[in-house]
């Protein structure tokens, strides 16, 4: 399948590691021009997505350098207090997760929009946790549910720009390793590689998905499709 992404100007937040890094590498392999915004070392431009002024300046720096933007990929995210029961979760915990996973995505699109060419694409990083839940993940699940709603709202708000999100199940990244440990090595537990998600992002960013807009691509090995009926 042709992606027709060669020469396109792409900005990726959270691209210093994990899924964001895999996305940056995948776009570069297609011949795209890619800049990474991240608060961590290794970024092309250093900025925290929760700092609106810094993020706006970073986006402008990238966009001016490229002469505009064609694709925006929002991969910056945190997991928050995984495994923490509701009674132990504080308002600060919730605010911290929402600030990165939701507000950070909104601000990214807000400041990238003036630089996006008509026909451009935005792909945000959601999660299957927008649709299914496990104990001890309330703030994270809430944030990823909000990303799905944000995706749909932005698709309506921004005519001429396609906005979609990818919602993968557990991905083997440094963040997931820190949260889940060796369970990721259990052969009975299906786990994606970051490169798997990057290919989903490439599809949604490319003209190959031209009619797709305002959608959440749920990639979970079909687990959410299974009935709870005992048969």
C-alpha positions as CSV (number, residue, x, y, z in Angstrom):
1,X,0.0,0.0,0.0
2,X,1.3,3.4,-0.9
3,X,1.3,6.0,1.9
4,X,2.3,8.9,-0.3
5,X,4.0,10.5,2.8
6,X,7.4,11.2,1.2
7,X,8.3,14.8,1.7
8,X,5.4,15.5,4.1
9,X,6.1,17.7,7.1
10,X,5.3,15.8,10.3
11,X,5.5,16.7,13.9
12,X,5.3,14.1,16.7
13,X,4.9,14.8,20.4
14,X,6.2,12.3,22.9
15,X,8.6,11.1,20.1
16,X,11.7,10.6,22.3
17,X,10.6,7.0,23.3
18,X,8.0,4.4,23.0
19,X,5.2,4.7,20.5
20,X,6.2,8.2,19.6
21,X,9.7,7.2,18.7
22,X,8.4,4.3,16.6
23,X,6.1,6.7,14.8
24,X,8.9,9.1,14.1
25,X,11.0,6.3,12.7
26,X,8.1,5.0,10.6
27,X,7.4,8.3,9.0
28,X,11.1,8.9,8.3
29,X,11.2,5.4,6.6
30,X,8.5,6.6,4.3
31,X,10.5,9.7,3.3
32,X,8.7,12.2,5.5
33,X,10.3,15.2,7.2
34,X,9.9,14.6,10.9
35,X,10.4,16.7,14.0
36,X,10.0,15.4,17.5
37,X,8.7,17.6,20.4
38,X,9.3,16.1,23.8
39,X,10.4,17.2,27.2
40,X,13.0,14.4,27.3
41,X,16.5,14.5,25.8
42,X,16.6,13.3,22.2
43,X,13.9,15.6,21.0
44,X,14.4,18.0,18.1
45,X,12.6,20.6,20.1
46,X,12.3,20.4,23.9
47,X,8.9,21.3,25.4
48,X,6.3,20.0,27.9
49,X,2.8,19.6,26.4
50,X,1.3,20.9,29.6
51,X,3.1,24.2,29.2
52,X,1.0,26.0,26.5
53,X,3.5,28.8,25.8
54,X,6.4,26.4,25.4
55,X,4.3,24.0,23.3
56,X,3.1,26.8,21.1
57,X,6.7,28.0,20.6
58,X,7.9,24.5,19.8
59,X,5.2,23.9,17.2
60,X,5.9,27.3,15.6
61,X,9.6,26.5,15.5
62,X,9.0,23.2,13.7
63,X,6.4,24.6,11.4
64,X,8.5,27.6,10.3
65,X,11.4,25.2,9.7
66,X,9.3,23.0,7.5
67,X,7.3,25.8,5.8
68,X,4.1,24.4,7.2
69,X,2.8,21.1,8.5
70,X,1.0,18.2,6.8
71,X,0.6,15.7,9.7
72,X,0.4,16.1,13.5
73,X,0.8,13.1,15.7
74,X,0.0,13.4,19.4
75,X,1.8,10.6,21.3
76,X,2.8,12.4,24.6
77,X,1.0,10.6,27.4
78,X,1.4,9.4,31.0
79,X,-0.3,6.5,32.8
80,X,-0.8,8.1,36.2
81,X,-1.5,6.1,39.3
82,X,-1.9,2.6,37.9
83,X,-3.1,0.0,40.4
84,X,-4.4,2.7,42.8
85,X,-7.9,2.3,44.1
86,X,-10.4,5.1,43.8
87,X,-10.3,5.9,47.5
88,X,-6.6,6.7,47.3
89,X,-6.7,8.8,44.1
90,X,-6.4,12.6,44.6
91,X,-7.7,15.5,42.6
92,X,-4.0,16.3,41.8
93,X,-3.6,12.7,40.4
94,X,-6.5,13.2,38.0
95,X,-5.5,16.7,37.0
96,X,-1.9,15.5,36.1
97,X,-3.2,12.7,33.9
98,X,-5.7,14.9,32.1
99,X,-3.2,17.7,31.6
100,X,-1.0,15.5,29.5
101,X,-3.3,13.0,27.9
102,X,-6.2,15.4,27.1
103,X,-5.3,19.1,27.4
104,X,-1.9,18.5,25.9
105,X,-3.5,16.9,22.9
106,X,-6.0,19.8,22.5
107,X,-3.3,22.4,22.8
108,X,-1.1,20.6,20.3
109,X,-3.9,20.7,17.7
110,X,-4.8,24.3,18.6
111,X,-1.3,25.6,17.9
112,X,-0.7,23.3,14.9
113,X,-3.9,24.2,13.1
114,X,-2.7,27.6,11.7
115,X,0.2,25.7,10.0
116,X,-1.7,22.7,8.7
117,X,-2.4,22.6,5.0
118,X,-5.9,21.8,3.9
119,X,-6.1,18.0,3.5
120,X,-3.8,17.6,6.5
121,X,-4.1,14.9,9.1
122,X,-4.1,14.7,12.9
123,X,-3.6,11.4,14.7
124,X,-3.9,11.2,18.4
125,X,-2.9,8.4,20.7
126,X,-5.9,6.9,22.6
127,X,-6.1,3.4,24.1
128,X,-8.4,0.5,24.4
129,X,-8.8,1.8,28.0
130,X,-11.3,4.2,26.4
131,X,-13.6,1.2,25.9
132,X,-12.6,-1.3,28.5
133,X,-11.3,-1.0,32.1
134,X,-9.2,-2.8,34.7
135,X,-9.2,-2.1,38.5
136,X,-7.0,0.8,39.6
137,X,-7.0,2.7,36.3
138,X,-9.7,5.3,36.7
139,X,-7.8,8.4,35.8
140,X,-6.1,6.8,32.8
141,X,-9.3,5.3,31.5
142,X,-11.1,8.6,31.9
143,X,-8.4,10.4,30.0
144,X,-8.4,8.0,27.1
145,X,-12.2,8.1,26.9
146,X,-11.8,11.9,26.6
147,X,-9.3,11.5,23.8
148,X,-11.9,9.6,21.7
149,X,-14.5,12.4,22.4
150,X,-11.9,15.0,21.6
151,X,-11.1,13.3,18.3
152,X,-14.7,13.5,17.2
153,X,-15.1,17.1,18.3
154,X,-12.0,18.2,16.5
155,X,-13.0,16.4,13.3
156,X,-16.2,18.5,13.3
157,X,-14.4,21.7,14.5
158,X,-11.7,21.6,11.8
159,X,-13.1,21.3,8.3
160,X,-10.5,20.3,5.7
161,X,-8.4,18.5,8.4
162,X,-8.9,14.8,9.2
163,X,-8.6,14.0,12.9
164,X,-8.5,10.3,14.1
165,X,-7.1,8.4,17.0
166,X,-5.5,5.0,17.5
167,X,-6.6,3.0,20.5
168,X,-4.2,0.1,21.0
169,X,-4.3,-2.5,23.7
170,X,-1.2,-3.0,25.8
171,X,2.0,-2.0,23.9
172,X,5.5,-3.0,25.0
173,X,7.0,0.4,25.8
174,X,9.2,1.6,28.7
175,X,6.1,3.1,30.3
176,X,4.1,-0.1,30.1
177,X,7.1,-2.1,31.4
178,X,7.3,0.3,34.4
179,X,3.6,-0.2,35.1
180,X,3.1,-3.9,34.3
181,X,6.5,-5.5,34.5
182,X,7.0,-9.2,33.5
183,X,3.4,-9.7,32.6
184,X,4.3,-8.4,29.2
185,X,6.4,-11.5,28.6
186,X,3.6,-13.9,29.3
187,X,2.9,-15.7,25.9
188,X,-0.8,-16.0,26.9
189,X,-1.1,-12.2,27.1
190,X,-1.3,-10.5,23.7
191,X,1.0,-7.5,23.5
192,X,1.7,-5.1,20.6
193,X,5.0,-3.7,19.6
194,X,5.3,0.1,19.3
195,X,6.0,-0.5,15.6
196,X,2.6,-2.1,15.2
197,X,0.9,1.1,16.5
198,X,3.2,3.2,14.2
199,X,1.8,1.4,11.2
200,X,-1.8,2.2,12.3
201,X,-0.8,5.8,12.7
202,X,0.8,5.8,9.2
203,X,-2.4,4.6,7.7
204,X,-4.6,7.2,9.4
205,X,-2.1,9.9,8.5
206,X,-1.9,8.9,4.8
207,X,-4.1,9.6,1.8
208,X,-4.9,5.9,1.9
209,X,-7.4,6.6,4.7
210,X,-8.9,9.7,2.9
211,X,-12.5,9.0,3.9
212,X,-11.7,8.2,7.5
213,X,-12.4,11.1,9.9
214,X,-13.4,11.4,13.5
215,X,-12.8,7.8,14.2
216,X,-11.1,5.7,16.9
217,X,-9.2,2.7,15.5
218,X,-9.5,0.1,18.2
219,X,-6.7,-2.5,17.9
220,X,-6.9,-5.1,20.7
221,X,-6.6,-8.5,19.0
222,X,-10.4,-8.7,19.0
223,X,-10.6,-9.1,22.8
224,X,-13.3,-6.4,23.2
225,X,-15.5,-8.1,20.6
226,X,-15.9,-11.3,22.7
227,X,-19.2,-11.8,24.6
228,X,-19.2,-12.4,28.3
229,X,-21.6,-15.3,27.6
230,X,-20.0,-18.5,29.0
231,X,-19.8,-20.5,25.8
